[in-house]
């Protein structure tokens, strides 16, 4: 009996581990409307925490330093959104000037699309019987307006939650840390080590990531300007923003400037030149700049980052992609300091 119990113990532990992971994933999906802006606010607060600590060392009261850090986060996010909206609006206004080139591109692929559409209609749409009238459904504008209003309300609610989380996280961080350490009791040293590791890895990583991506965006915009590519500032900004998203972000970022080059030049050589510039800058950032300034800061496996990014995208959409790396790093640190979940930390580590 004792032997059987000892043999069953590892299997029971693995089963509990699987159940725990499945429960957490399900909770993240069910409570995503609350957890997603909360996680976003915590990551933004971690990014601004070095500024708050610097202000506090200059004898600025904690609540005032937290307010200034929150205002800085709001200013940066709002500034990026406004610049992006202004540049995209300007680009949209100029789209009619590319009409001729768009028509040429459309002519080249139109017959393929028409053929595909006709074949799909034959497969999906049953033939009409003589005397049968086909009714064309109209757009239900009431549903469209209600859906748009609810979407805007959800975005505003999420932004409000994230804003409050940023301030309270910046203001209450030291007190929460003291409470956690006091609650840990005999495990106090391990909790302190985990919190310090989280601060070093997540907070410092996000701050460095913001600075490095901003430099990448500026350099990209300047080089594209010298190259003569129109709306270079837009492509620099999108490059900086998309570089927060592992793997998928740089791939999407390549499509945007090369698409603009195709519309502007129509020459394969110039399009290849734009693509080469972008790929060269991204490769330089990923293989030279990031290793020098970030090193192995997060110590995450490339496979774990890829699969984790897919998971967070399925759970939380584009925001999940943005949060994937800091969330995976947080999970790795917490699991490493928890005996039962060290297997998860080992999987996530490089």
Helices and strands as residue ranges (DSSP letters): H 2-30, H 32-57, H 62-94, G 95-98, H 99-124, H 141-184, G 185-187, H 188-198, I 199-203, H 204-227, H 232-242, H 248-264, H 268-284, I 285-289, H 290-293, H 302-316, H 318-336, G 339-341, H 342-348
